[in-house]
Amino acid sequence: MSLPIYLDYQATTPVDPRVVQSMLPYLETEFGNPASRTHVYGWRAEAAVELARETISRGIGARPDEITFTSGATESNNLAILGVARHALTQGPCHILTLSTEHPSVLDAFSALEREGCRVTRLGVADTGLVNLNSLERAIGEDTVLVSIMAANNEIGTLQPINEIGKICGERKVIFHCDASQAVGKIPVDMSVLPIDLLSISGHKLYGPKGVGVLFVRRTKPRITLAPLFYGGGHEAGLRPGTLATHLIVGLSKAIEISLEDMDVEGKRLLELRGELLRLLKENLGGVRVNGDLTRRLPGNLHVSFDNCDADALVSDLHQIAISTGSACSSASRSPSHVLTALGFKDERVRSGIRFGLGRGTTRLEIEKAASAVIDAVERQREKSV
């Protein structure tokens, strides 16, 4: 049995073969602990980690000492949000602000902090998924310590105006955290010009290994103080204890390097394929509604709702295509998409939303086959509902 066409690249990506090759030595001969300072095995592992740190920092316009390795964007988000707020709570009143369309790892962290005594604001968004900058500015108060807004939405692909958000936060002396796990390697992210204080990255969203990520922590004045989530060993400047996974870190570095080299060409290719997919669906089906802003959007993302259809039933019917109805991190709840709900859509549109995630392995032939299968499945479901 052949595998289905994979169109769920926002959930995860396959590890690039070049990334696998870069990792192999650190699983076999170069297996030392980077914290072992008394012999060559540890020295070589440490050198590999620091080279990766330099490569990653250079790729996003940061300094090597601003790169903290984590297990992925979920941990990075928690370390940034809980770290800022818990430190602030020791100083006095604490207000934190986010969007209602954020990833569960952000929203759940905010809910935990609300129980711990933080005042929390969850701003709504326009029906495109974009934040209203005036509403954001009005929501920031004297006790606001943190704003957390993602660069690219993991469900609908909407790109937030992170430069403008960062400027507002900077003028109000509020720390700005940005979950960029869907953005790095797909759109330009340059920390030397972007006014972002904390940035989260995940390896498996850009053809690197699972289980590794980065939290960028700006070290220039004012210096950001984070309360760590864990303790023991003093690794990563005391922010993230535990033996560093050299092979994963090297793999992440290689994945970022490749993604940045290919970003412009790959972005244009994915835009063309996405346009072709949307064209085929609209020309052959009525009632196809695009969810999210179609211009300010990740090039490989298409999220649409089909009138008179149930998304879960469609996904079950489409055995030959690997697609999803939304975030893999919230799929276990089986509840309607909180992102589409936040856009103000009626329940029917929310429950008929499908996410198509295009990526490095997607071909035009696959798009044509996928479109044909989706068209047939939608027509079958609509005929049953008549």
N, C-alpha and C positions, 0 to 999 in steps of 0.2 A: 504494500500500500504506500503510495507516494505521499509525502507531506503536503499540507495545504499551502497556498500562496500566503506568505507572511506579510501582513499589512498592519502590524501592531508595534511599530518602531518607537512609539512614545512610551510603551510599557517597558520594553528592554530591547537591546540590540545584540546581535551576535558579536562575539569577540573577533576582531580583525585578525587574520592569520599572521600578519606582521607583528601584531601585539603578542600573540601566543609565542612566537619565536623569541621575542625580547624577554619573555618571562621564564622560559625553560631553564636557562642556566641557574636561576635563583631557586629553582625547585630541585636541582640535581647537585651540581658541584659547588655553586656559590650559595650555600645554605646557611651561612653564619648569621648570628644575631647582631643587628646593627649596634646594639648597646654593649656588645662584648669588646672591651678596650684593650685586652691583653694579648691578642693574637691576630694573625692575618685574616682569618675567616671573618671576624667581626669588623676589621678595618675595611675589607673589601665590600662587605654588605653596607656598611655606613656610607662608603664612598658612592655606592649605587643609589642609595636613598637621597643623598645630598645632590647628586647630579640630576636626579628626577625632580627634586625640589626646585632646582635652578631652571630646568627646562619648563616646568609648569608655570613658574613665576614669570619667566620671560614671555610665555605664550599668552598670558592674560595681563601683561603690563604691570606686574607686581614685583615686590622684593622677595628673595628667598625666605627671609625671616617672617614673612607675612603668610606663609603657607603652613597650615596645620593639617596633618593627615588624619582622616576619620574612616569609619566603615561605610560611608555613603552620605547622600544628601539628607536623609532622615536624621542621622546623628548630627550632622553639621547644623541643620535647622534647629534641633533641640539645644545643642551647645550654644548657639548664638542667642536664641530667644530666652531660654531659661537662664543662661549665663549672664546676660545683661540685666534681666528683670530681677533675678534673685539678689544680685549685687546691689541693684537700686533699692530694693525693699529694705536693705539694712540701713539705708540713708534717709528714708522717709517715704511719702506717698509715691505711688508708681502707676503711671498710665501707659498702656501699650496699645498699638493700633495695627490692624491688618485688614484684608479684604475678605468678604464672605466666600470668595471663589478660590481661596488658597488651597494648597495641598493638605491632606489630613495631618501630616506631621507638623504643620504650622498651626492649624486650627486646634488640634488636640493639645498642643503645648500651651496655647493661649487659654484654653479651658482649664488646664491644670493650674496655671498662674492666677486665673480668676478665683479659684478656690483658695489660693494661698494669700489673697488680699490685693492683687493688682486690679486696677480699674481697666476694663477691656472695651475697646471699640472695634466692631466689625463692620466696616463700611460696605455699603452696597455698590453695585457697578451699573453701567449702562447696559442696554440689551446687546451691545457688542462685546461686553466683558471688560471694557476699559474703565479705569478709575476716573472720577471727576476730580481734577486737581484742586478746584476751588473748595469742594467738600473736604478733601484731605487737609487743606491748609486750615480750614475752619475747625476741624476736629482736633487739631494739635493744641494742647493746653500747656500751662506752666509746669505741670507734673508729668508731661509726656517724656518718656525716656527712649522709646523704641518704636519705629515703624518697620513692619515686615511685609514686603510685597514682592511677588515672584516676577521674574523677567518675562517668562513665557509660560502661559497656562498649559498644564499637562493634558487637559482634556480638549479644549477648543483652540489651543495654539495662539491665543491673543497675546500680542507683545505690548507690555505696558511701557509708558514713557518714563523709563527708569532714570534718565538723566534729569528730567524735570522734577521727578519725585525726590531725587537726591539733593537737588538744589534747594527745594523747600525745606527738607530736613536739615540741611546744613545751615540755612539762614535762621532756623529756630533752635539750633544746637541740639538736635535730636538724632540719635543713632539710627542709621538706615541699614537694615538687613535685607538681602535679596537672594531668594532661592533661584539660582541660575542653572539648575540641573538639566533643564530642557533647552537651554540657550547656548551654553559654551560649546564651541565647535560647529555651531549652526548659524549663528549671527555674531557680529563683532562684539566682543566684551573686553574692553581695555580699561583696566583699573587705574592706569596713569591719568586718565581723563574723566572717568565716570566717578561721580561723588557718592560712592558706596562704601560703607564702613565694614560690612560683613557680607561675604558672598559664599554660597554653598554650591558645590559641584559633586556630581556622581559619575563614577567610571562607566557603569553599564548603560548609561544613556548615550554614550558616544563611542561605542564599539570597543570599550575596555572591559575589564573583568568586573564581576559583581563583588561586593564586599569592600570597596575602597572608594573614598571620596576626599574632598578637601573643604576646609573652612578657611577662607581668606579673612584675616584679621588685620585691618589697617594699623600700622605701627606709628604713623606720624601723629603729631599733636592735633587734638587731644588724644592721649593714649586710651584705648578702650580696655576696660577691666571686665573680665568675664569670671563668673563663679564656675569652676569645673563641675562636670556631671559625675566624674569618677576620681578616685584618688589611688596613688600608688606608683612609685617609680620615677616620677618627674619627667617622663617622656614628653616630647612636643611642648617644651617650655612650661610643663606642668598642666597644660590644658587637656591633654588626652593621654593618660597613662596606658601602658600595655606594650608588649613587643611589637614592633613595626613589621608588617607583612611585606618584606622586600619585593617579592615577586609581583604582588598586586600593585605596589607603588610604581615599580618600573613599568608595568603594563599600562597603568593610568597615564603615566608620562608619555609613553609611545602613542597611546590612543589620542591624546590631546594634540600631540605634534602632527600626526597624520590628519586629524580632522581640520586643523587650522590650515594646513597646506592645501587641502581639497575643498575648503569651505565655499569659495566663490563659485567654482565650477559646479560643485555638487548642488549648491543652493539653486542655481539657475536650472539645472536638470530636473530637480524635484518640483520646482514651480511649474515647469512644462508638463510633467506627468500629473501633477495635481489638477492643473487646468484641464487636461484631457479627461481625467476621471470625472470631474464635475460636468464637463460638457456632455459626455456619454450618458450620465445619469439624468441630466436635465432634458436632453433631447429625446430620451426614450421613456421617461416617466414624468407625470405631473406631480405636483405637491412635494417637490424636493426643496427643503429649506436649509440654507447654510446657517450654522450656529457659530457666532463669533464674528469678529471683524475680518473681512476677506483680504484687506490690504495690509493691515498691521498684524501679521500672522507668521508663524513658523512655516517655512517653505514646504515641509513634508507633512503638514497636518491638514486634514479635511474632516470636519465634523458636520454631519447633516442629519436632519429629521425627515422621515417619510410619512406623509399624511396617511391616516388609516392603517397604520402598521404598529406592531409591537417589536421593539428592538431586541428583546431577549429571544423572542420567537424567531426573528430573522437570523440572529447569530447562531441559534441552534440548527436552523435549516441550512445555513451556509457552511457545510462541512469542508468545502474545498478552499475556504478563505479563513485565515486567522485574523480576526478583527475583534473589537471590543465595544462595549457601550460607554466606557469611561475609564477612570483611573483604576489600575490594577490594585493599588493600595487600599481602595475603598470598595472593591467589588464583592468582598465577602459579606458586606452588610445587606446586599440585595435591595437597598433602598434607592429611590430615584436620585439621579445625579444632583448633588448639591450645587454644582456649577450651573447647570441649565436652570435649576430652580431659582438660583440667585439672579439670573438674567431676566426673570419675570415672566417666563413662558408658562403657558397653560400645561396642565398635567399630560395631555395627549402628546404635545410636542416634546416634553421632557422624556416621556417613556418610549418615544420612537427615535431617539438620537443614537447614531452610530459614529464611532471614531475610526477613521482610516489613517493609519500612520505609515507614511512612505519613508523609505530609507535607502541606504547605499546599495542594497541588493535588488531593489525594485526595478523591473524592466517595463518597457512599453507593452510588451506582449502580456505580462502579468496584469497590468492595468486593464487591458482590453478584456482579458478573461474574467477578472474580478468584476468589472462593470457588468458584463453579460450575466454572470451568476447572480449578482445583486438585483438586476432588473427582473430576472425570472422569479426570484424569491419574493420580491415585493409584489409582483403581479399575482403570484399564487396566493399570497396572504390576503391581498385585497379582494380577490375573487371569492375567497372563503367568507369574508366579512359582509359580502353583499346580501 
